Amino acid sequence: MALDQPGPRSSDVMARLTLSAMDRASGSPGFWGEPEVHRALLVSGLSVLVCSLARLRADLG
């Protein structure tokens, strides 16, 4: 993964996709009760965190 890539960062894209999917599905009854939703949010959040930490490390040297 190249850290000096032009365009949106992968963590930005993942965060936007997660929020968009949550927005679309949150109108469904029982949405928050599904274990898959919890897993997907955890994986997405961890992915954004890992990408952000990698960029922070690269910026700080």
PDB file as gemmi writes it, atoms N, CA and C in Angstrom:
CRYST1    1.000    1.000    1.000  90.00  90.00  90.00 P 1                      
ATOM      1  N   MET A   1       0.847  -1.186   0.000  1.00  0.00           N  
ATOM      2  CA  MET A   1       0.000   0.000   0.000  1.00  0.00           C  
ATOM      3  C   MET A   1       0.883   1.237   0.000  1.00  0.00           C  
ATOM      4  N   ALA A   2       0.763   2.051  -1.000  1.00  0.00           N  
ATOM      5  CA  ALA A   2       1.545   3.278  -1.094  1.00  0.00           C  
ATOM      6  C   ALA A   2       0.904   4.366  -0.249  1.00  0.00           C  
ATOM      7  N   LEU A   3       1.707   4.982   0.602  1.00  0.00           N  
ATOM      8  CA  LEU A   3       1.163   6.008   1.483  1.00  0.00           C  
ATOM      9  C   LEU A   3       1.074   7.368   0.818  1.00  0.00           C  
ATOM     10  N   ASP A   4       1.782   7.562  -0.294  1.00  0.00           N  
ATOM     11  CA  ASP A   4       1.755   8.861  -0.963  1.00  0.00           C  
ATOM     12  C   ASP A   4       0.831   8.854  -2.177  1.00  0.00           C  
ATOM     13  N   GLN A   5      -0.180   8.017  -2.148  1.00  0.00           N  
ATOM     14  CA  GLN A   5      -1.144   7.910  -3.228  1.00  0.00           C  
ATOM     15  C   GLN A   5      -1.958   9.189  -3.377  1.00  0.00           C  
ATOM     16  N   PRO A   6      -2.148   9.671  -4.608  1.00  0.00           N  
ATOM     17  CA  PRO A   6      -3.042  10.818  -4.788  1.00  0.00           C  
ATOM     18  C   PRO A   6      -4.495  10.370  -4.645  1.00  0.00           C  
ATOM     19  N   GLY A   7      -5.355  11.314  -4.363  1.00  0.00           N  
ATOM     20  CA  GLY A   7      -6.771  10.985  -4.245  1.00  0.00           C  
ATOM     21  C   GLY A   7      -7.161  10.651  -2.824  1.00  0.00           C  
ATOM     22  N   PRO A   8      -8.381  10.164  -2.658  1.00  0.00           N  
ATOM     23  CA  PRO A   8      -8.861   9.882  -1.304  1.00  0.00           C  
ATOM     24  C   PRO A   8      -8.087   8.735  -0.665  1.00  0.00           C  
ATOM     25  N   ARG A   9      -7.883   8.824   0.617  1.00  0.00           N  
ATOM     26  CA  ARG A   9      -7.194   7.772   1.360  1.00  0.00           C  
ATOM     27  C   ARG A   9      -8.122   6.583   1.531  1.00  0.00           C  
ATOM     28  N   SER A  10      -7.535   5.398   1.637  1.00  0.00           N  
ATOM     29  CA  SER A  10      -8.356   4.199   1.791  1.00  0.00           C  
ATOM     30  C   SER A  10      -9.182   4.247   3.069  1.00  0.00           C  
ATOM     31  N   SER A  11      -8.638   4.847   4.131  1.00  0.00           N  
ATOM     32  CA  SER A  11      -9.408   4.948   5.376  1.00  0.00           C  
ATOM     33  C   SER A  11     -10.595   5.891   5.192  1.00  0.00           C  
ATOM     34  N   ASP A  12     -10.418   6.944   4.404  1.00  0.00           N  
ATOM     35  CA  ASP A  12     -11.530   7.860   4.118  1.00  0.00           C  
ATOM     36  C   ASP A  12     -12.633   7.145   3.348  1.00  0.00           C  
ATOM     37  N   VAL A  13     -12.227   6.368   2.356  1.00  0.00           N  
ATOM     38  CA  VAL A  13     -13.192   5.644   1.528  1.00  0.00           C  
ATOM     39  C   VAL A  13     -13.940   4.617   2.377  1.00  0.00           C  
ATOM     40  N   MET A  14     -13.205   3.877   3.212  1.00  0.00           N  
ATOM     41  CA  MET A  14     -13.835   2.869   4.060  1.00  0.00           C  
ATOM     42  C   MET A  14     -14.829   3.512   5.025  1.00  0.00           C  
ATOM     43  N   ALA A  15     -14.458   4.637   5.595  1.00  0.00           N  
ATOM     44  CA  ALA A  15     -15.352   5.326   6.524  1.00  0.00           C  
ATOM     45  C   ALA A  15     -16.618   5.793   5.808  1.00  0.00           C  
ATOM     46  N   ARG A  16     -16.461   6.359   4.611  1.00  0.00           N  
ATOM     47  CA  ARG A  16     -17.631   6.832   3.864  1.00  0.00           C  
ATOM     48  C   ARG A  16     -18.538   5.682   3.447  1.00  0.00           C  
ATOM     49  N   LEU A  17     -17.939   4.575   3.013  1.00  0.00           N  
ATOM     50  CA  LEU A  17     -18.737   3.411   2.626  1.00  0.00           C  
ATOM     51  C   LEU A  17     -19.503   2.845   3.816  1.00  0.00           C  
ATOM     52  N   THR A  18     -18.850   2.787   4.964  1.00  0.00           N  
ATOM     53  CA  THR A  18     -19.507   2.275   6.168  1.00  0.00           C  
ATOM     54  C   THR A  18     -20.685   3.153   6.561  1.00  0.00           C  
ATOM     55  N   LEU A  19     -20.460   4.460   6.581  1.00  0.00           N  
ATOM     56  CA  LEU A  19     -21.538   5.377   6.946  1.00  0.00           C  
ATOM     57  C   LEU A  19     -22.694   5.321   5.955  1.00  0.00           C  
ATOM     58  N   SER A  20     -22.362   5.205   4.680  1.00  0.00           N  
ATOM     59  CA  SER A  20     -23.396   5.131   3.651  1.00  0.00           C  
ATOM     60  C   SER A  20     -24.226   3.852   3.811  1.00  0.00           C  
ATOM     61  N   ALA A  21     -23.558   2.740   4.043  1.00  0.00           N  
ATOM     62  CA  ALA A  21     -24.276   1.468   4.216  1.00  0.00           C  
ATOM     63  C   ALA A  21     -25.150   1.502   5.461  1.00  0.00           C  
ATOM     64  N   MET A  22     -24.633   2.090   6.534  1.00  0.00           N  
ATOM     65  CA  MET A  22     -25.426   2.199   7.760  1.00  0.00           C  
ATOM     66  C   MET A  22     -26.651   3.072   7.538  1.00  0.00           C  
ATOM     67  N   ASP A  23     -26.468   4.161   6.824  1.00  0.00           N  
ATOM     68  CA  ASP A  23     -27.576   5.077   6.558  1.00  0.00           C  
ATOM     69  C   ASP A  23     -28.673   4.382   5.764  1.00  0.00           C  
ATOM     70  N   ARG A  24     -28.282   3.608   4.755  1.00  0.00           N  
ATOM     71  CA  ARG A  24     -29.265   2.920   3.922  1.00  0.00           C  
ATOM     72  C   ARG A  24     -30.004   1.823   4.679  1.00  0.00           C  
ATOM     73  N   ALA A  25     -29.268   1.082   5.501  1.00  0.00           N  
ATOM     74  CA  ALA A  25     -29.860  -0.080   6.158  1.00  0.00           C  
ATOM     75  C   ALA A  25     -30.526   0.249   7.489  1.00  0.00           C  
ATOM     76  N   SER A  26     -30.242   1.389   8.062  1.00  0.00           N  
ATOM     77  CA  SER A  26     -30.753   1.693   9.405  1.00  0.00           C  
ATOM     78  C   SER A  26     -32.264   1.843   9.451  1.00  0.00           C  
ATOM     79  N   GLY A  27     -32.897   2.043   8.321  1.00  0.00           N  
ATOM     80  CA  GLY A  27     -34.350   2.138   8.290  1.00  0.00           C  
ATOM     81  C   GLY A  27     -35.041   0.791   8.417  1.00  0.00           C  
ATOM     82  N   SER A  28     -34.287  -0.288   8.250  1.00  0.00           N  
ATOM     83  CA  SER A  28     -34.861  -1.628   8.345  1.00  0.00           C  
ATOM     84  C   SER A  28     -35.112  -2.002   9.802  1.00  0.00           C  
ATOM     85  N   PRO A  29     -36.257  -2.621  10.064  1.00  0.00           N  
ATOM     86  CA  PRO A  29     -36.522  -3.058  11.436  1.00  0.00           C  
ATOM     87  C   PRO A  29     -35.507  -4.129  11.861  1.00  0.00           C  
ATOM     88  N   GLY A  30     -35.032  -4.026  13.074  1.00  0.00           N  
ATOM     89  CA  GLY A  30     -34.095  -5.018  13.590  1.00  0.00           C  
ATOM     90  C   GLY A  30     -32.673  -4.856  13.117  1.00  0.00           C  
ATOM     91  N   PHE A  31     -32.385  -3.752  12.462  1.00  0.00           N  
ATOM     92  CA  PHE A  31     -31.039  -3.523  11.899  1.00  0.00           C  
ATOM     93  C   PHE A  31     -29.942  -3.655  12.944  1.00  0.00           C  
ATOM     94  N   TRP A  32     -30.113  -2.984  14.079  1.00  0.00           N  
ATOM     95  CA  TRP A  32     -29.060  -2.975  15.103  1.00  0.00           C  
ATOM     96  C   TRP A  32     -28.983  -4.282  15.870  1.00  0.00           C  
ATOM     97  N   GLY A  33     -29.982  -5.121  15.756  1.00  0.00           N  
ATOM     98  CA  GLY A  33     -29.972  -6.403  16.461  1.00  0.00           C  
ATOM     99  C   GLY A  33     -29.223  -7.495  15.720  1.00  0.00           C  
ATOM    100  N   GLU A  34     -28.839  -7.247  14.488  1.00  0.00           N  
ATOM    101  CA  GLU A  34     -28.149  -8.261  13.687  1.00  0.00           C  
ATOM    102  C   GLU A  34     -26.673  -8.345  14.062  1.00  0.00           C  
ATOM    103  N   PRO A  35     -26.171  -9.534  14.403  1.00  0.00           N  
ATOM    104  CA  PRO A  35     -24.751  -9.682  14.752  1.00  0.00           C  
ATOM    105  C   PRO A  35     -23.817  -9.308  13.594  1.00  0.00           C  
ATOM    106  N   GLU A  36     -24.270  -9.514  12.360  1.00  0.00           N  
ATOM    107  CA  GLU A  36     -23.437  -9.173  11.201  1.00  0.00           C  
ATOM    108  C   GLU A  36     -23.168  -7.675  11.141  1.00  0.00           C  
ATOM    109  N   VAL A  37     -24.140  -6.888  11.555  1.00  0.00           N  
ATOM    110  CA  VAL A  37     -23.972  -5.431  11.562  1.00  0.00           C  
ATOM    111  C   VAL A  37     -22.872  -5.056  12.552  1.00  0.00           C  
ATOM    112  N   HIS A  38     -22.914  -5.656  13.719  1.00  0.00           N  
ATOM    113  CA  HIS A  38     -21.898  -5.368  14.736  1.00  0.00           C  
ATOM    114  C   HIS A  38     -20.510  -5.768  14.247  1.00  0.00           C  
ATOM    115  N   ARG A  39     -20.409  -6.933  13.634  1.00  0.00           N  
ATOM    116  CA  ARG A  39     -19.117  -7.394  13.104  1.00  0.00           C  
ATOM    117  C   ARG A  39     -18.612  -6.467  12.001  1.00  0.00           C  
ATOM    118  N   ALA A  40     -19.506  -6.090  11.105  1.00  0.00           N  
ATOM    119  CA  ALA A  40     -19.103  -5.214   9.999  1.00  0.00           C  
ATOM    120  C   ALA A  40     -18.618  -3.864  10.519  1.00  0.00           C  
ATOM    121  N   LEU A  41     -19.301  -3.328  11.521  1.00  0.00           N  
ATOM    122  CA  LEU A  41     -18.876  -2.045  12.090  1.00  0.00           C  
ATOM    123  C   LEU A  41     -17.522  -2.167  12.777  1.00  0.00           C  
ATOM    124  N   LEU A  42     -17.310  -3.261  13.494  1.00  0.00           N  
ATOM    125  CA  LEU A  42     -16.018  -3.466  14.151  1.00  0.00           C  
ATOM    126  C   LEU A  42     -14.889  -3.597  13.135  1.00  0.00           C  
ATOM    127  N   VAL A  43     -15.113  -4.392  12.100  1.00  0.00           N  
ATOM    128  CA  VAL A  43     -14.077  -4.586  11.079  1.00  0.00           C  
ATOM    129  C   VAL A  43     -13.797  -3.279  10.351  1.00  0.00           C  
ATOM    130  N   SER A  44     -14.844  -2.560   9.982  1.00  0.00           N  
ATOM    131  CA  SER A  44     -14.654  -1.284   9.289  1.00  0.00           C  
ATOM    132  C   SER A  44     -13.931  -0.279  10.171  1.00  0.00           C  
ATOM    133  N   GLY A  45     -14.353  -0.191  11.424  1.00  0.00           N  
ATOM    134  CA  GLY A  45     -13.710   0.731  12.349  1.00  0.00           C  
ATOM    135  C   GLY A  45     -12.250   0.391  12.575  1.00  0.00           C  
ATOM    136  N   LEU A  46     -11.957  -0.886  12.722  1.00  0.00           N  
ATOM    137  CA  LEU A  46     -10.558  -1.301  12.912  1.00  0.00           C  
ATOM    138  C   LEU A  46      -9.722  -1.037  11.659  1.00  0.00           C  
ATOM    139  N   SER A  47     -10.319  -1.247  10.505  1.00  0.00           N  
ATOM    140  CA  SER A  47      -9.609  -0.979   9.257  1.00  0.00           C  
ATOM    141  C   SER A  47      -9.262   0.499   9.128  1.00  0.00           C  
ATOM    142  N   VAL A  48     -10.213   1.361   9.448  1.00  0.00           N  
ATOM    143  CA  VAL A  48      -9.966   2.800   9.407  1.00  0.00           C  
ATOM    144  C   VAL A  48      -8.886   3.173  10.418  1.00  0.00           C  
ATOM    145  N   LEU A  49      -8.946   2.598  11.615  1.00  0.00           N  
ATOM    146  CA  LEU A  49      -7.958   2.877  12.646  1.00  0.00           C  
ATOM    147  C   LEU A  49      -6.559   2.450  12.216  1.00  0.00           C  
ATOM    148  N   VAL A  50      -6.427   1.251  11.670  1.00  0.00           N  
ATOM    149  CA  VAL A  50      -5.120   0.755  11.238  1.00  0.00           C  
ATOM    150  C   VAL A  50      -4.547   1.622  10.118  1.00  0.00           C  
ATOM    151  N   CYS A  51      -5.367   1.963   9.135  1.00  0.00           N  
ATOM    152  CA  CYS A  51      -4.898   2.825   8.041  1.00  0.00           C  
ATOM    153  C   CYS A  51      -4.492   4.201   8.560  1.00  0.00           C  
ATOM    154  N   SER A  52      -5.276   4.725   9.467  1.00  0.00           N  
ATOM    155  CA  SER A  52      -4.967   6.046  10.025  1.00  0.00           C  
ATOM    156  C   SER A  52      -3.675   6.024  10.831  1.00  0.00           C  
ATOM    157  N   LEU A  53      -3.481   4.966  11.613  1.00  0.00           N  
ATOM    158  CA  LEU A  53      -2.240   4.844  12.387  1.00  0.00           C  
ATOM    159  C   LEU A  53      -1.020   4.710  11.478  1.00  0.00           C  
ATOM    160  N   ALA A  54      -1.160   3.973  10.379  1.00  0.00           N  
ATOM    161  CA  ALA A  54      -0.052   3.832   9.430  1.00  0.00           C  
ATOM    162  C   ALA A  54       0.304   5.182   8.818  1.00  0.00           C  
ATOM    163  N   ARG A  55      -0.690   5.961   8.476  1.00  0.00           N  
ATOM    164  CA  ARG A  55      -0.426   7.293   7.914  1.00  0.00           C  
ATOM    165  C   ARG A  55       0.195   8.217   8.953  1.00  0.00           C  
ATOM    166  N   LEU A  56      -0.268   8.126  10.169  1.00  0.00           N  
ATOM    167  CA  LEU A  56       0.284   8.947  11.243  1.00  0.00           C  
ATOM    168  C   LEU A  56       1.753   8.604  11.487  1.00  0.00           C  
ATOM    169  N   ARG A  57       2.058   7.312  11.508  1.00  0.00           N  
ATOM    170  CA  ARG A  57       3.458   6.892  11.672  1.00  0.00           C  
ATOM    171  C   ARG A  57       4.327   7.402  10.529  1.00  0.00           C  
ATOM    172  N   ALA A  58       3.795   7.319   9.314  1.00  0.00           N  
ATOM    173  CA  ALA A  58       4.555   7.787   8.152  1.00  0.00           C  
ATOM    174  C   ALA A  58       4.784   9.299   8.237  1.00  0.00           C  
ATOM    175  N   ASP A  59       3.780  10.029   8.669  1.00  0.00           N  
ATOM    176  CA  ASP A  59       3.909  11.483   8.790  1.00  0.00           C  
ATOM    177  C   ASP A  59       4.897  11.885   9.879  1.00  0.00           C  
ATOM    178  N   LEU A  60       4.912  11.127  10.963  1.00  0.00           N  
ATOM    179  CA  LEU A  60       5.793  11.456  12.084  1.00  0.00           C  
ATOM    180  C   LEU A  60       7.217  10.941  11.897  1.00  0.00           C  
ATOM    181  N   GLY A  61       7.391  10.074  10.906  1.00  0.00           N  
ATOM    182  CA  GLY A  61       8.734   9.571  10.592  1.00  0.00           C  
ATOM    183  C   GLY A  61       9.032   8.390  11.372  1.00  0.00           C  
TER     184      GLY A  61                                                      
END                                                                             
